[in-house]
Amino acid sequence: MADAERNTQSGDEFAMTLAKSPPLRDLAYLKWQRTQRCLICGRKGDDQMSVVAAHIGTAGRGLKSSDSETMPLCDDDHRRAHTWGEIGFLRNNIPNTILREMIRAWCRMNYEIWKGEG
């Protein structure tokens, strides 16, 4: 790939590129997500509290993200994410091990796009 074609996109441009495909809907996956532990605190749902499949926002673009872009959050952490703002909440609360793996996955995906395979 020519150097001129290797321009990096801003975060907003990159997000818009990803948002162009129609959102995936998968009720079975959402049901499975609700059986998982909360990504933030590790609690599992019970009679007093449930775990929900929380969609990652689309930065106010009026679009609901794909069901493949969900994470299990307990009711308390889901409420906090909406109250504090999703990005600020995740920035301050996501475990470092998960954050590291997310960044590594993003780097691998970006490399595949650069190579023309993504």
N, C-alpha and C positions, 0 to 999 in steps of 0.2 A: 504494500500500500504506500503511495507517495506521501511524503512528509506533509504536503498541503492538505491531504485528506485526513490526517490524524488529529485535526483540531478537536480539543475536548469541549464538551458542552457544559453550560452552566447547570447547576442542580435543577433549576426550574425547567430548562430545555430538556434535560434528561428525563425528568418526571413526565413531561408532556409526551415525549416519545413513547414511554411505557404505557401511558394512559390512552393511547390511540386505539388499542385493541379492545373489543367488547368485553365487558366484565364476565368472568366465569361464575356460574352459579352451581353450587353443589351442596345440597341439603345434607347428604350423608356425611360429607366432610365436616360441616358445621356441627352436626350431632356428635361426631367423634371428638372434635375440639372441646366440646363441653364436658367430656370425660377426663380431660387432661388436667394437670396441675397448673395453677396460676403461674404465668411466666415471671411475675415479679416476686411474689411472696411464697410460692410453692404450695399454697393450700389447695386441697381438693374439695370439690363441692360436697355439701351435705344438706341436712334438713334446714339448717339456719342460713346457709349461704350457697349460692350457685356459682359456677364458672361459666362465662359466656365466651362466644367466639367474637372477639372485638375486631372490627374492620379497621385497617390502617386508613386514615383519612387521605383525601386527595387535595389537601391544601385549599379548601374553599372553592373548588372548581365546580361544585354542584353535582358531582359524580359519586356514586357509591363504588368503592373499590371491589375488586373480585373477591370471591370467597376464598381463593387461594392466598389472599393477602390478609389473613386474620391471625390473631394470636389469642391463646386462652388467658383470660383475666378473670379474677374473682370479682364479685359485685363491687366490693370496696375499691379495688384498684381500677376497675372500669369507670366507676363514678369519679374517682380522682383524676383519671386521664381526661375526662370531659370537663371537669371543673378547672383544672390547672392548665389545660391545653395539652394535647397529645404529645407534641414534640418535647415541651418542657418536662412533662411528667416522665416520659421515657428517658430523656437525657439524664435526669436525676435518679432514676430508679431501676433501670435495666441492669441486670447483673453483668459484670465485666466479661465473663466467659462467653455470654451470649452476644454481647456487643462485638467482641473480637471476631467471633465466627460470622456475624453478619457483615462486618467490614471485609473479611476475607472472601466471602461469597460475592460481594459486590465487586471486589477487585478482579476475581476470576471471570465474572460476567462481563465486566468492562474489557478485559483482555480478549475474550472471545468475540465481542463486538468489533474491537479494533482489528482482529485477524479476519473479520468478515464471516465468521461462523455463527454469530448470534442472531 
